[in-house]
Amino acid sequence: MLQASIARHLPSVLTRPFRDPGILVVMVMVVAGVLARQWRWLRFLLTSSAGRNWPTVSAVIDVVSVAERLADDKTAEYVATLTYFYRNPELQMGEYERVFHLKSVASTWAEQFKGRQALVHVNPGRPDESILLKSDVAAMTLRPDLSAEDAIRMEKLPLLPARYRLLAIIAELVSFVGLAGSAVLLGSSIAIGGRTASVWTYWTGGAMFAFTAAATWLIELRASESRPYESFLKNFRLWCPAWMRWGLSLSGTVVGIVWFLSVVRADLPEELQHWLVGMAPHLPYIWGCWGFLGSAAFHASLLRSQENADQMEVKV
């Protein structure tokens, strides 16, 4: 049975990366890098766990601020900081931070706490060490977080020149045509047993994708000239319709699974190896669906972000 064969080979498949010294070293370095970057968060998590049992002291949130910083993937994020003051018995201060992807959301959230009183947990052994728990902040929150739609409308987005928006419209249409064509070819390939399409089909699809990729690069290059629009290519999912986000996640997962199985193919049972061989003719169309959907999502997000941009003051 296939299930029994998979169960028998599963330990070998899962442990294969750990048997390669080179891959093992890379994995250790990646884990160490992630832990190093997340050390502040881990320390805060440990402190929060211990701080729940610390005695509480009344404090006043006197300063609220929002600062921009670059995340690990070089995209912009906004850190809202609540600075509070308390006496125990000397005047002490502490901070509570929360990260947002949109500046308008961060500012709206932080402003509601200005001048508010809060109960903070103070380390009995160190009066200058305190913590404001997430649950306590949530209990103080007067306004719910803005939805993505409301936040987008509040952002001061630059108005891109008309020629770039026209290029995005054309590229979006080409992307949808390519997506529909890839889906039809994938269905036909499955229905007729994996026969490959004609050469001109691949050339046409490649030319369409090259056009959409070039349009993406040109628009991103123009948009990145304005600081508020920096790294739009990495943040476009904020403006992306929900069905596109789900489609990208699903198709990306399928591509990732097939790629992983191809890497460990030698350790797979024969049934799965034959299945991978049978999947080979379908892969170009699966990749086509994924690529064209990603391109369509980018250009649709760009156009969506521009809907109210002509009413804003910032222009590029």
N, C-alpha and C positions, 0 to 999 in steps of 0.2 A: 504493500500500500504506500501511496505517496506520503501520507501523514507520518507513517513509521519511518520512512526513509529520511524525511526532513528532520524529524526528532533525533535520529541517529547522527546526522551530519551537523546539526545546529551547533553543538559545542565547538567543533572544529572551525566552523565558519566565523563564530563570534570571537574566537581566540586567535584567529589568523593574524590580525594587525599586531598583536602583542608578541608574536613570534619573530617579527622582523625588527632587528635592532634599530634600524634607521627610523622606522615609523614609531617605534616605542619612544625614542629620544625626542622626536618631534611632539608626540602627545604629552610627554612630561613637561616640555618647555611651554606648550600651549596652556596646560593646566596651571603651571607656575605663574605664567603671565596673567591669566584670568584672576587667580587668587591675589596677585599683587595689585591689580587694578581695583579689585573689589574689597581690598582690605578695610577701607574706611567703612564700607557698608557692613561688612562682617563684624567689625568692632562695634558699630552702632547697634547691630542686632543683639550682640552679646550684652552690651550695656543696657539695652532696653529690657532684656529678660531679667537681668539682676535688679534693675532700677524699679521694677514694679513693687518691690518690697521695701523701698526706701521711704522714709517719711515725706510728707508733702508740705510745701511752703507756698504761700500766696505770692504770685509774681505779676508784673505788668508788662504786656507786650508793647514796648515803646517805639520800636523801630521796625519797619517792614521795608524790604528791598527786593529787587529782581535784578539778577546779573546774568549775562550771557556767557556761555562757555562752550568749548568743543567737547563732544562726547568721544568715546574711544574710536568710533567709526568716522570721526572728523565732521560729523553733522552738528548743527547748532542746537543747543538745548538751553533752557532758561531755569535758573535756580532761584526759587522764592525763599527768602530767609526771614524768619520771625525772630527778632532779638528781644529777649525779655530780661527784666531786672528784678532782683529779690534781695532781701536782707536775711543773713543767717550767720552771725549777727551783722557782719560787715555787708556792704553793698556788693552784690555779685551779679554776674550776667551769664546768660547762656543763649544758645541758638537752636532753632528748629528749621530744617531745610526740606524742601520738596521740589522735585524736578518736573518740569513741564516741557512739552515740545513747541508750544506756541506762547509767545510773550503776552498776548492779551489774556490768555487763560491764567497765566502765572500772576499777572498784575491784579486781575479781578479777584482771584482767590486770596492773595496776600492782604489787599487793602481792607478786607472785612475784619481783620484782627487788630488793626491799629487802635491802641489805647485800651484794649480788652484785658481783663484780668484772667489769670489761669493758675491752676495748681500744678506746680512742678515737683518732681521727685528729686530730693537732694541726698547725695551720698553722706551718711552720718559720719564717716571717717574723713571726708574731704568736703568742706562746705562750699568750695568753689566748683565742684562737679555736680551737675544736675542734668535732668533729662525731662523733656516734655513728650509724653507718650502720644503715639499716633491716635489711639482711641480717645484721648482727652481732646486732641485737636478736632477730631471728627465730631465730638459732642458739642464743641463750641461753634462749629460751622453754621453760618446763617444762610448762605447761598449754596445751592448744589453746584457741582462743577458744570461749566459750560459744555454744551454738546459740541461735537466737531463742527456742525453747521454754523452755530452761533459764533464759535471761536474764529472760524474762517472769515465770517462777515466782519468781525472786529479787527482783523489783521489789516495793516496798511500795506497792501501789496502793490508793487510797481506796475504800471500800465505798460506792457510791452508794445512795441510798434506794431501797426496793423499787418505789416508783411510777415512778421513772425507768427502772429495768430492765424493768418491765412495758411502759412506753412504747416502749422499744427493741425488745422482742419483737414488739409489734404493728406497729411501723414496719418491722421486718425482714420480717415476713410480707407486709405491703402492698407492700414493695419487690420481693419475689420474685414476687408476683402481677403487678405492673406489668412486671417484666422478662420473665416468661413471655408476658404479653399482647403486649408490644412485639415479641418474637421471632416469635410466631405471626402478627401483623399484617405484619411485615416479610416473612416467607416467603410469605404470601398475596399481598402487594403485588407481589412479584417474580413469583409464579406466574401472576397474572392480568394482568400488564402494567402495573402501576403505578397502579391505580385507588385513589383516596383512600377512606378509611373514612368512616363517617357522623359527623355533628357530635357526637353524644352520646358517641362513642368518645373523641374528643379531649377533651371536657369531663371525662369520667370519668378518663382518664389524667392530665389536668392537676390534677384534684382530689386524686388519689392521690399525685402527686409533690409537690404543695403540702403535703400532710399529712406526708409523710416529711421534707421539707425543714424544716418547722416543728418536727418532733420532733428532728431533728438540731440545730437552733439551740437548743432548750430544754435538751437534754442537754449540749451543749457549754458553754452558759452556766452550768449547774450544776456541771459538772466543772471548769471553769476557776477556780472559787472555791478549789480546793485546788492548791497549787503543784506537787506531783508530777504532777498531771494536766493541767498547763497546755499549751495548744495540742494537745489530743488530736486535734482535727480535722485538723491537719497531720501528726500522727505516727501516725494510726490504722493505716497500712500495716504497722507493726511487728507488730501483732496480727492482720493480715488473712490469711485462708487463701490459699495460693499460687495456686489456680486463679482467685481473684478478682483478685489482683494482675496476673496474666497477662491476664485478660479486660479489666481496665481499661486496661492498656497497649495492647492490640490495638485495642479499640474507640476509645480516644482517638487512636491513630495514624490510624485510618480517618477519623475526624471531622476531624482536622488536615489530612490530605491533601485531602479534599473541599473544605475551607474554602480552602486555598491555591489549588487549581485554580479555584475560583470567583473569587478575587481577580485572577488572571492570565488569566481566561477570554478576554479580547479577543485575547490573543496565542497562544491555543491553536489547533491545527488544527481544521477543521470537524468532523471525526469525534469528537474529544474534546468539543467544544462540544455536539454532539448527545447524547453520552453523559451529560454533566452535566444536560442538560434531561431526559433519561430518568431520571436519578437523583433528581430533585427530589421526586417523590411518595414515594420511599422514605426520604428524610432524616428526617422526623419520627419514624419508627420506629427508625432508627439512633440518633438522639439519645435516644429513650426508653430503648433498651437501655443506652446509656452512662450516662444519669442514674440509672436505677433500679438498675443494677449498682453504681454508686458509693454510692448510699444504702444498699443492702443490705450492701455491704462495711463501711461505717461502723458500722452497728448490729450486724453480726455480730462485728466487731472489739471493740466495746464490751462485748458479752456475753462474749466470749472472755476479755477482760482481767479480768472480774469473777468468773471461775470460782473462783479461789483468794483473791479479795480478802477474803472473809469470815473468812479465817484470819489476816489481817494485823492489825497494831495500829492503822494509820492509818485513820481514818474521817472522813467529811465530813458 
